[in-house]
Amino acid sequence: MPAKSAAQQKAAGAALSAKRGETPRKKLKGASRSMEKSMSEKELEELAATSRKGKPEHVSKD
């Protein structure tokens, strides 16, 4: 499942880094913190590997 926005891709990358132990979990905030807890490493890899080119920074909730 590819990321729908650049912000989602960045949050997934931060969560993946924490899940792998490369960064401390206490440094995570917001979406990346909940992603780290609720998603598997494979799911996070798929989101983080999405190219940001052409993606909006944020997607509206409508």
N, C-alpha and C positions, 0 to 999 in steps of 0.2 A: 504494500500500500504506500504509494508515494506521498510525500508531504504536499499539502495544499498551499502553503505559504512559506516565505523565507523564515519567519519567526518560528513556525512549527519545526522546520528543519534544524534551526539553531538550538532550540530547546531539546530536541531529540539527541543532538550531538553532545550537549552538556550532560544529559541523563545517561547516555551511553558511556561517557568518560567516567562518571561516578560509579556506574554499575561494574565497570572493569577495574575500579580501584585506582584510576589514574588521577582523580581529583577527589577531595573530601566531600562526602554527602552533605555536610552541613553548609557548604557553599552554594548548594542548589536553592533556587527560589521559584515560586509560582508553578508554571506548567511543567518545567523540567523535574521538579521534585515529585509531582504526582506521576509523571511518566516513568520515572526511575522505579517507583514502587509498584506500578500496575502493569508494566510491559516487560516482555522478555527481551533478552539481549538481541535476538534475531529480529524482532519487530523494530527495536530501536535502530538497528543497523540499516534496515530498509528505509526508514524515515530519514535518517541522517545522511544516507548515500544519495538522496534526491538532489539533483542539480538545482541551484537557486536561480539560474538564468530564466528570465521570463516569469518568475513567480512574484506575486504581490507581497509586500512586507507583511500585511495582515489581511485576513479574509473576513468580510462582514458576517454577522450571525444570521442575516436574513435568508 
